Amino acid sequence: MYLAKLLSYQCPGFPSLAKALATPLEELIGATSTATKSKRGPTSKLQRQVEQIGLMPRSKQKFITEMLEAMIKQQQSA
């Protein structure tokens, strides 16, 4: 909270940006994390895999995304 107040004085554009994005100022500047608030415990295997995919080149990400979309469509139609 202190950091958010300090930044609102030093960077007057941040509060209006946070308002326009409908995001708390603390979250905008990284002072809080909604992910850590919502879930405790170890990271799931799927989440770790998604993070690894995010590090891959775009072409491989696209390939994996297309595979996942095909599998999801197949599962939904079954």
PDB file of N, CA, C and O in Angstrom, chain B, residues numbered from 101:
ATOM      1  N   MET B 101       0.822  -1.189   0.000  1.00  0.00           N
ATOM      2  CA  MET B 101       0.000   0.000   0.000  1.00  0.00           C
ATOM      3  C   MET B 101       0.868   1.256   0.000  1.00  0.00           C
ATOM      4  O   MET B 101       0.571   2.231  -0.690  1.00  0.00           O
ATOM      5  N   TYR B 102       1.940   1.216   0.780  1.00  0.00           N
ATOM      6  CA  TYR B 102       2.824   2.371   0.850  1.00  0.00           C
ATOM      7  C   TYR B 102       3.437   2.670  -0.519  1.00  0.00           C
ATOM      8  O   TYR B 102       3.509   3.823  -0.944  1.00  0.00           O
ATOM      9  N   LEU B 103       3.879   1.607  -1.200  1.00  0.00           N
ATOM     10  CA  LEU B 103       4.490   1.766  -2.521  1.00  0.00           C
ATOM     11  C   LEU B 103       3.500   2.358  -3.515  1.00  0.00           C
ATOM     12  O   LEU B 103       3.876   3.199  -4.332  1.00  0.00           O
ATOM     13  N   ALA B 104       2.260   1.938  -3.459  1.00  0.00           N
ATOM     14  CA  ALA B 104       1.243   2.470  -4.363  1.00  0.00           C
ATOM     15  C   ALA B 104       1.022   3.958  -4.130  1.00  0.00           C
ATOM     16  O   ALA B 104       0.902   4.724  -5.086  1.00  0.00           O
ATOM     17  N   LYS B 105       0.967   4.374  -2.863  1.00  0.00           N
ATOM     18  CA  LYS B 105       0.793   5.794  -2.557  1.00  0.00           C
ATOM     19  C   LYS B 105       1.996   6.595  -3.022  1.00  0.00           C
ATOM     20  O   LYS B 105       1.853   7.686  -3.573  1.00  0.00           O
ATOM     21  N   LEU B 106       3.187   6.046  -2.795  1.00  0.00           N
ATOM     22  CA  LEU B 106       4.402   6.726  -3.211  1.00  0.00           C
ATOM     23  C   LEU B 106       4.423   6.907  -4.727  1.00  0.00           C
ATOM     24  O   LEU B 106       4.744   7.990  -5.216  1.00  0.00           O
ATOM     25  N   LEU B 107       4.088   5.866  -5.464  1.00  0.00           N
ATOM     26  CA  LEU B 107       4.083   5.951  -6.919  1.00  0.00           C
ATOM     27  C   LEU B 107       3.000   6.884  -7.441  1.00  0.00           C
ATOM     28  O   LEU B 107       3.185   7.538  -8.468  1.00  0.00           O
ATOM     29  N   SER B 108       1.869   6.950  -6.739  1.00  0.00           N
ATOM     30  CA  SER B 108       0.809   7.840  -7.198  1.00  0.00           C
ATOM     31  C   SER B 108       1.247   9.302  -7.107  1.00  0.00           C
ATOM     32  O   SER B 108       0.766  10.137  -7.873  1.00  0.00           O
ATOM     33  N   TYR B 109       2.150   9.620  -6.181  1.00  0.00           N
ATOM     34  CA  TYR B 109       2.670  10.973  -6.082  1.00  0.00           C
ATOM     35  C   TYR B 109       3.789  11.215  -7.096  1.00  0.00           C
ATOM     36  O   TYR B 109       3.864  12.282  -7.706  1.00  0.00           O
ATOM     37  N   GLN B 110       4.655  10.217  -7.269  1.00  0.00           N
ATOM     38  CA  GLN B 110       5.793  10.386  -8.158  1.00  0.00           C
ATOM     39  C   GLN B 110       5.438  10.160  -9.624  1.00  0.00           C
ATOM     40  O   GLN B 110       6.064  10.747 -10.506  1.00  0.00           O
ATOM     41  N   CYS B 111       4.459   9.332  -9.893  1.00  0.00           N
ATOM     42  CA  CYS B 111       4.039   9.021 -11.269  1.00  0.00           C
ATOM     43  C   CYS B 111       2.533   9.259 -11.357  1.00  0.00           C
ATOM     44  O   CYS B 111       1.757   8.311 -11.237  1.00  0.00           O
ATOM     45  N   PRO B 112       2.111  10.486 -11.560  1.00  0.00           N
ATOM     46  CA  PRO B 112       0.689  10.805 -11.504  1.00  0.00           C
ATOM     47  C   PRO B 112      -0.166  10.081 -12.541  1.00  0.00           C
ATOM     48  O   PRO B 112      -1.389  10.066 -12.408  1.00  0.00           O
ATOM     49  N   GLY B 113       0.427   9.490 -13.552  1.00  0.00           N
ATOM     50  CA  GLY B 113      -0.347   8.775 -14.557  1.00  0.00           C
ATOM     51  C   GLY B 113      -0.793   7.390 -14.115  1.00  0.00           C
ATOM     52  O   GLY B 113      -1.751   6.852 -14.670  1.00  0.00           O
ATOM     53  N   PHE B 114      -0.122   6.800 -13.131  1.00  0.00           N
ATOM     54  CA  PHE B 114      -0.455   5.447 -12.708  1.00  0.00           C
ATOM     55  C   PHE B 114      -1.879   5.297 -12.165  1.00  0.00           C
ATOM     56  O   PHE B 114      -2.568   4.354 -12.555  1.00  0.00           O
ATOM     57  N   PRO B 115      -2.344   6.180 -11.287  1.00  0.00           N
ATOM     58  CA  PRO B 115      -3.711   6.007 -10.786  1.00  0.00           C
ATOM     59  C   PRO B 115      -4.767   6.048 -11.895  1.00  0.00           C
ATOM     60  O   PRO B 115      -5.722   5.272 -11.868  1.00  0.00           O
ATOM     61  N   SER B 116      -4.601   6.936 -12.855  1.00  0.00           N
ATOM     62  CA  SER B 116      -5.592   6.996 -13.933  1.00  0.00           C
ATOM     63  C   SER B 116      -5.488   5.777 -14.837  1.00  0.00           C
ATOM     64  O   SER B 116      -6.501   5.302 -15.352  1.00  0.00           O
ATOM     65  N   LEU B 117      -4.277   5.264 -15.038  1.00  0.00           N
ATOM     66  CA  LEU B 117      -4.099   4.044 -15.826  1.00  0.00           C
ATOM     67  C   LEU B 117      -4.749   2.862 -15.119  1.00  0.00           C
ATOM     68  O   LEU B 117      -5.425   2.052 -15.752  1.00  0.00           O
ATOM     69  N   ALA B 118      -4.547   2.763 -13.814  1.00  0.00           N
ATOM     70  CA  ALA B 118      -5.157   1.677 -13.049  1.00  0.00           C
ATOM     71  C   ALA B 118      -6.681   1.759 -13.122  1.00  0.00           C
ATOM     72  O   ALA B 118      -7.361   0.740 -13.249  1.00  0.00           O
ATOM     73  N   LYS B 119      -7.204   2.968 -13.043  1.00  0.00           N
ATOM     74  CA  LYS B 119      -8.653   3.152 -13.125  1.00  0.00           C
ATOM     75  C   LYS B 119      -9.167   2.752 -14.510  1.00  0.00           C
ATOM     76  O   LYS B 119     -10.196   2.086 -14.624  1.00  0.00           O
ATOM     77  N   ALA B 120      -8.452   3.157 -15.557  1.00  0.00           N
ATOM     78  CA  ALA B 120      -8.875   2.835 -16.926  1.00  0.00           C
ATOM     79  C   ALA B 120      -8.845   1.332 -17.173  1.00  0.00           C
ATOM     80  O   ALA B 120      -9.666   0.804 -17.923  1.00  0.00           O
ATOM     81  N   LEU B 121      -7.897   0.647 -16.542  1.00  0.00           N
ATOM     82  CA  LEU B 121      -7.789  -0.801 -16.703  1.00  0.00           C
ATOM     83  C   LEU B 121      -8.642  -1.568 -15.689  1.00  0.00           C
ATOM     84  O   LEU B 121      -8.689  -2.798 -15.714  1.00  0.00           O
ATOM     85  N   ALA B 122      -9.305  -0.842 -14.812  1.00  0.00           N
ATOM     86  CA  ALA B 122     -10.118  -1.450 -13.744  1.00  0.00           C
ATOM     87  C   ALA B 122      -9.289  -2.438 -12.937  1.00  0.00           C
ATOM     88  O   ALA B 122      -9.733  -3.545 -12.630  1.00  0.00           O
ATOM     89  N   THR B 123      -8.070  -2.012 -12.600  1.00  0.00           N
ATOM     90  CA  THR B 123      -7.134  -2.850 -11.872  1.00  0.00           C
ATOM     91  C   THR B 123      -6.613  -2.065 -10.675  1.00  0.00           C
ATOM     92  O   THR B 123      -6.306  -0.881 -10.812  1.00  0.00           O
ATOM     93  N   PRO B 124      -6.507  -2.689  -9.509  1.00  0.00           N
ATOM     94  CA  PRO B 124      -5.937  -1.980  -8.367  1.00  0.00           C
ATOM     95  C   PRO B 124      -4.509  -1.523  -8.681  1.00  0.00           C
ATOM     96  O   PRO B 124      -3.759  -2.229  -9.355  1.00  0.00           O
ATOM     97  N   LEU B 125      -4.148  -0.355  -8.192  1.00  0.00           N
ATOM     98  CA  LEU B 125      -2.826   0.195  -8.442  1.00  0.00           C
ATOM     99  C   LEU B 125      -1.738  -0.758  -7.959  1.00  0.00           C
ATOM    100  O   LEU B 125      -0.716  -0.917  -8.627  1.00  0.00           O
ATOM    101  N   GLU B 126      -1.943  -1.388  -6.814  1.00  0.00           N
ATOM    102  CA  GLU B 126      -0.949  -2.317  -6.273  1.00  0.00           C
ATOM    103  C   GLU B 126      -0.703  -3.476  -7.242  1.00  0.00           C
ATOM    104  O   GLU B 126       0.434  -3.908  -7.428  1.00  0.00           O
ATOM    105  N   GLU B 127      -1.768  -3.968  -7.849  1.00  0.00           N
ATOM    106  CA  GLU B 127      -1.610  -5.076  -8.793  1.00  0.00           C
ATOM    107  C   GLU B 127      -0.915  -4.611 -10.067  1.00  0.00           C
ATOM    108  O   GLU B 127      -0.127  -5.352 -10.655  1.00  0.00           O
ATOM    109  N   LEU B 128      -1.200  -3.404 -10.487  1.00  0.00           N
ATOM    110  CA  LEU B 128      -0.605  -2.847 -11.693  1.00  0.00           C
ATOM    111  C   LEU B 128       0.909  -2.725 -11.557  1.00  0.00           C
ATOM    112  O   LEU B 128       1.646  -2.975 -12.511  1.00  0.00           O
ATOM    113  N   ILE B 129       1.364  -2.345 -10.386  1.00  0.00           N
ATOM    114  CA  ILE B 129       2.800  -2.164 -10.184  1.00  0.00           C
ATOM    115  C   ILE B 129       3.465  -3.434  -9.658  1.00  0.00           C
ATOM    116  O   ILE B 129       4.676  -3.453  -9.436  1.00  0.00           O
ATOM    117  N   GLY B 130       2.688  -4.483  -9.461  1.00  0.00           N
ATOM    118  CA  GLY B 130       3.261  -5.742  -9.023  1.00  0.00           C
ATOM    119  C   GLY B 130       3.457  -5.863  -7.532  1.00  0.00           C
ATOM    120  O   GLY B 130       4.202  -6.734  -7.082  1.00  0.00           O
ATOM    121  N   ALA B 131       2.815  -5.020  -6.755  1.00  0.00           N
ATOM    122  CA  ALA B 131       2.955  -5.088  -5.303  1.00  0.00           C
ATOM    123  C   ALA B 131       2.173  -6.259  -4.728  1.00  0.00           C
ATOM    124  O   ALA B 131       2.513  -6.767  -3.660  1.00  0.00           O
ATOM    125  N   THR B 132       1.131  -6.692  -5.426  1.00  0.00           N
ATOM    126  CA  THR B 132       0.378  -7.864  -5.003  1.00  0.00           C
ATOM    127  C   THR B 132       0.196  -8.771  -6.201  1.00  0.00           C
ATOM    128  O   THR B 132       0.292  -8.337  -7.349  1.00  0.00           O
ATOM    129  N   SER B 133      -0.064 -10.009  -5.926  1.00  0.00           N
ATOM    130  CA  SER B 133      -0.273 -10.972  -7.004  1.00  0.00           C
ATOM    131  C   SER B 133      -1.567 -11.714  -6.746  1.00  0.00           C
ATOM    132  O   SER B 133      -1.730 -12.337  -5.697  1.00  0.00           O
ATOM    133  N   THR B 134      -2.488 -11.653  -7.693  1.00  0.00           N
ATOM    134  CA  THR B 134      -3.761 -12.343  -7.522  1.00  0.00           C
ATOM    135  C   THR B 134      -3.576 -13.849  -7.587  1.00  0.00           C
ATOM    136  O   THR B 134      -4.352 -14.590  -6.984  1.00  0.00           O
ATOM    137  N   ALA B 135      -2.567 -14.315  -8.306  1.00  0.00           N
ATOM    138  CA  ALA B 135      -2.339 -15.755  -8.428  1.00  0.00           C
ATOM    139  C   ALA B 135      -1.937 -16.352  -7.084  1.00  0.00           C
ATOM    140  O   ALA B 135      -2.389 -17.444  -6.739  1.00  0.00           O
ATOM    141  N   THR B 136      -1.103 -15.661  -6.323  1.00  0.00           N
ATOM    142  CA  THR B 136      -0.681 -16.201  -5.041  1.00  0.00           C
ATOM    143  C   THR B 136      -1.791 -16.117  -4.008  1.00  0.00           C
ATOM    144  O   THR B 136      -1.812 -16.909  -3.066  1.00  0.00           O
ATOM    145  N   LYS B 137      -2.709 -15.179  -4.162  1.00  0.00           N
ATOM    146  CA  LYS B 137      -3.814 -15.073  -3.222  1.00  0.00           C
ATOM    147  C   LYS B 137      -4.839 -16.177  -3.432  1.00  0.00           C
ATOM    148  O   LYS B 137      -5.435 -16.660  -2.469  1.00  0.00           O
ATOM    149  N   SER B 138      -5.049 -16.577  -4.666  1.00  0.00           N
ATOM    150  CA  SER B 138      -6.144 -17.481  -4.966  1.00  0.00           C
ATOM    151  C   SER B 138      -5.819 -18.944  -4.705  1.00  0.00           C
ATOM    152  O   SER B 138      -6.732 -19.727  -4.444  1.00  0.00           O
ATOM    153  N   LYS B 139      -4.559 -19.338  -4.766  1.00  0.00           N
ATOM    154  CA  LYS B 139      -4.238 -20.756  -4.638  1.00  0.00           C
ATOM    155  C   LYS B 139      -2.960 -20.947  -3.840  1.00  0.00           C
ATOM    156  O   LYS B 139      -1.970 -20.241  -4.032  1.00  0.00           O
ATOM    157  N   ARG B 140      -3.006 -21.911  -2.948  1.00  0.00           N
ATOM    158  CA  ARG B 140      -1.829 -22.251  -2.162  1.00  0.00           C
ATOM    159  C   ARG B 140      -1.368 -23.639  -2.547  1.00  0.00           C
ATOM    160  O   ARG B 140      -2.095 -24.398  -3.187  1.00  0.00           O
ATOM    161  N   GLY B 141      -0.165 -23.957  -2.154  1.00  0.00           N
ATOM    162  CA  GLY B 141       0.351 -25.286  -2.413  1.00  0.00           C
ATOM    163  C   GLY B 141       1.251 -25.313  -3.633  1.00  0.00           C
ATOM    164  O   GLY B 141       1.515 -24.288  -4.262  1.00  0.00           O
ATOM    165  N   PRO B 142       1.716 -26.512  -3.948  1.00  0.00           N
ATOM    166  CA  PRO B 142       2.641 -26.630  -5.078  1.00  0.00           C
ATOM    167  C   PRO B 142       1.960 -26.358  -6.415  1.00  0.00           C
ATOM    168  O   PRO B 142       0.750 -26.529  -6.562  1.00  0.00           O
ATOM    169  N   THR B 143       2.753 -25.939  -7.372  1.00  0.00           N
ATOM    170  CA  THR B 143       2.253 -25.667  -8.707  1.00  0.00           C
ATOM    171  C   THR B 143       1.874 -26.988  -9.366  1.00  0.00           C
ATOM    172  O   THR B 143       2.600 -27.976  -9.256  1.00  0.00           O
ATOM    173  N   SER B 144       0.734 -26.999 -10.052  1.00  0.00           N
ATOM    174  CA  SER B 144       0.297 -28.228 -10.701  1.00  0.00           C
ATOM    175  C   SER B 144       1.203 -28.563 -11.871  1.00  0.00           C
ATOM    176  O   SER B 144       1.889 -27.695 -12.410  1.00  0.00           O
ATOM    177  N   LYS B 145       1.198 -29.816 -12.252  1.00  0.00           N
ATOM    178  CA  LYS B 145       2.008 -30.262 -13.376  1.00  0.00           C
ATOM    179  C   LYS B 145       1.595 -29.519 -14.650  1.00  0.00           C
ATOM    180  O   LYS B 145       2.447 -29.112 -15.440  1.00  0.00           O
ATOM    181  N   LEU B 146       0.295 -29.346 -14.842  1.00  0.00           N
ATOM    182  CA  LEU B 146      -0.194 -28.643 -16.022  1.00  0.00           C
ATOM    183  C   LEU B 146       0.309 -27.205 -16.055  1.00  0.00           C
ATOM    184  O   LEU B 146       0.717 -26.713 -17.107  1.00  0.00           O
ATOM    185  N   GLN B 147       0.283 -26.531 -14.911  1.00  0.00           N
ATOM    186  CA  GLN B 147       0.766 -25.149 -14.856  1.00  0.00           C
ATOM    187  C   GLN B 147       2.248 -25.084 -15.176  1.00  0.00           C
ATOM    188  O   GLN B 147       2.680 -24.177 -15.888  1.00  0.00           O
ATOM    189  N   ARG B 148       3.038 -26.020 -14.670  1.00  0.00           N
ATOM    190  CA  ARG B 148       4.470 -26.037 -14.983  1.00  0.00           C
ATOM    191  C   ARG B 148       4.697 -26.270 -16.468  1.00  0.00           C
ATOM    192  O   ARG B 148       5.592 -25.674 -17.066  1.00  0.00           O
ATOM    193  N   GLN B 149       3.881 -27.142 -17.064  1.00  0.00           N
ATOM    194  CA  GLN B 149       4.012 -27.400 -18.496  1.00  0.00           C
ATOM    195  C   GLN B 149       3.656 -26.160 -19.312  1.00  0.00           C
ATOM    196  O   GLN B 149       4.332 -25.851 -20.293  1.00  0.00           O
ATOM    197  N   VAL B 150       2.605 -25.451 -18.916  1.00  0.00           N
ATOM    198  CA  VAL B 150       2.206 -24.232 -19.618  1.00  0.00           C
ATOM    199  C   VAL B 150       3.330 -23.199 -19.539  1.00  0.00           C
ATOM    200  O   VAL B 150       3.607 -22.507 -20.518  1.00  0.00           O
ATOM    201  N   GLU B 151       3.972 -23.093 -18.384  1.00  0.00           N
ATOM    202  CA  GLU B 151       5.083 -22.160 -18.244  1.00  0.00           C
ATOM    203  C   GLU B 151       6.240 -22.538 -19.160  1.00  0.00           C
ATOM    204  O   GLU B 151       6.871 -21.664 -19.755  1.00  0.00           O
ATOM    205  N   GLN B 152       6.524 -23.839 -19.278  1.00  0.00           N
ATOM    206  CA  GLN B 152       7.588 -24.300 -20.169  1.00  0.00           C
ATOM    207  C   GLN B 152       7.243 -24.017 -21.625  1.00  0.00           C
ATOM    208  O   GLN B 152       8.108 -23.627 -22.408  1.00  0.00           O
ATOM    209  N   ILE B 153       5.985 -24.211 -21.984  1.00  0.00           N
ATOM    210  CA  ILE B 153       5.541 -23.930 -23.351  1.00  0.00           C
ATOM    211  C   ILE B 153       5.724 -22.446 -23.654  1.00  0.00           C
ATOM    212  O   ILE B 153       6.086 -22.082 -24.773  1.00  0.00           O
ATOM    213  N   GLY B 154       5.477 -21.592 -22.671  1.00  0.00           N
ATOM    214  CA  GLY B 154       5.649 -20.159 -22.852  1.00  0.00           C
ATOM    215  C   GLY B 154       7.077 -19.760 -23.172  1.00  0.00           C
ATOM    216  O   GLY B 154       7.308 -18.687 -23.729  1.00  0.00           O
ATOM    217  N   LEU B 155       8.033 -20.601 -22.834  1.00  0.00           N
ATOM    218  CA  LEU B 155       9.439 -20.320 -23.109  1.00  0.00           C
ATOM    219  C   LEU B 155       9.868 -20.803 -24.491  1.00  0.00           C
ATOM    220  O   LEU B 155      10.950 -20.455 -24.962  1.00  0.00           O
ATOM    221  N   MET B 156       9.034 -21.596 -25.135  1.00  0.00           N
ATOM    222  CA  MET B 156       9.364 -22.152 -26.449  1.00  0.00           C
ATOM    223  C   MET B 156       9.194 -21.107 -27.547  1.00  0.00           C
ATOM    224  O   MET B 156       8.535 -20.086 -27.348  1.00  0.00           O
ATOM    225  N   PRO B 157       9.799 -21.375 -28.718  1.00  0.00           N
ATOM    226  CA  PRO B 157       9.581 -20.476 -29.864  1.00  0.00           C
ATOM    227  C   PRO B 157       8.109 -20.452 -30.266  1.00  0.00           C
ATOM    228  O   PRO B 157       7.377 -21.413 -30.028  1.00  0.00           O
ATOM    229  N   ARG B 158       7.685 -19.352 -30.873  1.00  0.00           N
ATOM    230  CA  ARG B 158       6.277 -19.168 -31.254  1.00  0.00           C
ATOM    231  C   ARG B 158       5.754 -20.291 -32.138  1.00  0.00           C
ATOM    232  O   ARG B 158       4.603 -20.706 -32.002  1.00  0.00           O
ATOM    233  N   SER B 159       6.591 -20.782 -33.040  1.00  0.00           N
ATOM    234  CA  SER B 159       6.128 -21.839 -33.949  1.00  0.00           C
ATOM    235  C   SER B 159       5.751 -23.102 -33.174  1.00  0.00           C
ATOM    236  O   SER B 159       4.754 -23.750 -33.494  1.00  0.00           O
ATOM    237  N   LYS B 160       6.536 -23.452 -32.165  1.00  0.00           N
ATOM    238  CA  LYS B 160       6.213 -24.628 -31.347  1.00  0.00           C
ATOM    239  C   LYS B 160       4.991 -24.356 -30.477  1.00  0.00           C
ATOM    240  O   LYS B 160       4.170 -25.249 -30.266  1.00  0.00           O
ATOM    241  N   GLN B 161       4.861 -23.118 -29.966  1.00  0.00           N
ATOM    242  CA  GLN B 161       3.678 -22.767 -29.183  1.00  0.00           C
ATOM    243  C   GLN B 161       2.421 -22.920 -30.030  1.00  0.00           C
ATOM    244  O   GLN B 161       1.408 -23.443 -29.565  1.00  0.00           O
ATOM    245  N   LYS B 162       2.493 -22.460 -31.277  1.00  0.00           N
ATOM    246  CA  LYS B 162       1.352 -22.552 -32.175  1.00  0.00           C
ATOM    247  C   LYS B 162       0.983 -24.008 -32.435  1.00  0.00           C
ATOM    248  O   LYS B 162      -0.195 -24.365 -32.437  1.00  0.00           O
ATOM    249  N   PHE B 163       1.986 -24.841 -32.653  1.00  0.00           N
ATOM    250  CA  PHE B 163       1.745 -26.266 -32.892  1.00  0.00           C
ATOM    251  C   PHE B 163       1.041 -26.913 -31.695  1.00  0.00           C
ATOM    252  O   PHE B 163       0.072 -27.655 -31.858  1.00  0.00           O
ATOM    253  N   ILE B 164       1.536 -26.624 -30.508  1.00  0.00           N
ATOM    254  CA  ILE B 164       0.945 -27.195 -29.291  1.00  0.00           C
ATOM    255  C   ILE B 164      -0.477 -26.684 -29.094  1.00  0.00           C
ATOM    256  O   ILE B 164      -1.363 -27.450 -28.716  1.00  0.00           O
ATOM    257  N   THR B 165      -0.700 -25.404 -29.344  1.00  0.00           N
ATOM    258  CA  THR B 165      -2.038 -24.829 -29.222  1.00  0.00           C
ATOM    259  C   THR B 165      -3.014 -25.492 -30.180  1.00  0.00           C
ATOM    260  O   THR B 165      -4.143 -25.809 -29.804  1.00  0.00           O
ATOM    261  N   GLU B 166      -2.583 -25.702 -31.411  1.00  0.00           N
ATOM    262  CA  GLU B 166      -3.453 -26.361 -32.393  1.00  0.00           C
ATOM    263  C   GLU B 166      -3.779 -27.793 -31.966  1.00  0.00           C
ATOM    264  O   GLU B 166      -4.911 -28.250 -32.125  1.00  0.00           O
ATOM    265  N   MET B 167      -2.779 -28.499 -31.420  1.00  0.00           N
ATOM    266  CA  MET B 167      -3.025 -29.868 -30.936  1.00  0.00           C
ATOM    267  C   MET B 167      -4.035 -29.864 -29.795  1.00  0.00           C
ATOM    268  O   MET B 167      -4.962 -30.674 -29.774  1.00  0.00           O
ATOM    269  N   LEU B 168      -3.851 -28.959 -28.857  1.00  0.00           N
ATOM    270  CA  LEU B 168      -4.768 -28.875 -27.718  1.00  0.00           C
ATOM    271  C   LEU B 168      -6.189 -28.533 -28.165  1.00  0.00           C
ATOM    272  O   LEU B 168      -7.156 -29.123 -27.683  1.00  0.00           O
ATOM    273  N   GLU B 169      -6.310 -27.575 -29.092  1.00  0.00           N
ATOM    274  CA  GLU B 169      -7.636 -27.203 -29.578  1.00  0.00           C
ATOM    275  C   GLU B 169      -8.323 -28.388 -30.249  1.00  0.00           C
ATOM    276  O   GLU B 169      -9.521 -28.599 -30.058  1.00  0.00           O
ATOM    277  N   ALA B 170      -7.576 -29.160 -31.032  1.00  0.00           N
ATOM    278  CA  ALA B 170      -8.147 -30.336 -31.691  1.00  0.00           C
ATOM    279  C   ALA B 170      -8.606 -31.366 -30.666  1.00  0.00           C
ATOM    280  O   ALA B 170      -9.675 -31.958 -30.821  1.00  0.00           O
ATOM    281  N   MET B 171      -7.822 -31.585 -29.630  1.00  0.00           N
ATOM    282  CA  MET B 171      -8.186 -32.553 -28.590  1.00  0.00           C
ATOM    283  C   MET B 171      -9.413 -32.084 -27.812  1.00  0.00           C
ATOM    284  O   MET B 171     -10.276 -32.890 -27.466  1.00  0.00           O
ATOM    285  N   ILE B 172      -9.490 -30.786 -27.537  1.00  0.00           N
ATOM    286  CA  ILE B 172     -10.644 -30.235 -26.812  1.00  0.00           C
ATOM    287  C   ILE B 172     -11.907 -30.383 -27.639  1.00  0.00           C
ATOM    288  O   ILE B 172     -12.946 -30.794 -27.122  1.00  0.00           O
ATOM    289  N   LYS B 173     -11.825 -30.047 -28.935  1.00  0.00           N
ATOM    290  CA  LYS B 173     -12.991 -30.190 -29.811  1.00  0.00           C
ATOM    291  C   LYS B 173     -13.436 -31.643 -29.879  1.00  0.00           C
ATOM    292  O   LYS B 173     -14.631 -31.935 -29.844  1.00  0.00           O
ATOM    293  N   GLN B 174     -12.481 -32.546 -29.976  1.00  0.00           N
ATOM    294  CA  GLN B 174     -12.801 -33.970 -30.035  1.00  0.00           C
ATOM    295  C   GLN B 174     -13.509 -34.409 -28.757  1.00  0.00           C
ATOM    296  O   GLN B 174     -14.489 -35.151 -28.811  1.00  0.00           O
ATOM    297  N   GLN B 175     -13.018 -33.954 -27.620  1.00  0.00           N
ATOM    298  CA  GLN B 175     -13.615 -34.322 -26.330  1.00  0.00           C
ATOM    299  C   GLN B 175     -15.008 -33.753 -26.174  1.00  0.00           C
ATOM    300  O   GLN B 175     -15.888 -34.405 -25.612  1.00  0.00           O
ATOM    301  N   GLN B 176     -15.222 -32.520 -26.676  1.00  0.00           N
ATOM    302  CA  GLN B 176     -16.524 -31.897 -26.558  1.00  0.00           C
ATOM    303  C   GLN B 176     -17.562 -32.569 -27.433  1.00  0.00           C
ATOM    304  O   GLN B 176     -18.741 -32.602 -27.080  1.00  0.00           O
ATOM    305  N   SER B 177     -17.146 -33.104 -28.565  1.00  0.00           N
ATOM    306  CA  SER B 177     -18.092 -33.750 -29.471  1.00  0.00           C
ATOM    307  C   SER B 177     -18.381 -35.196 -29.056  1.00  0.00           C
ATOM    308  O   SER B 177     -19.342 -35.795 -29.539  1.00  0.00           O
ATOM    309  N   ALA B 178     -17.564 -35.757 -28.173  1.00  0.00           N
ATOM    310  CA  ALA B 178     -17.759 -37.150 -27.746  1.00  0.00           C
ATOM    311  C   ALA B 178     -18.866 -37.284 -26.725  1.00  0.00           C
ATOM    312  O   ALA B 178     -19.152 -38.391 -26.267  1.00  0.00           O
TER     313      ALA B 178
END
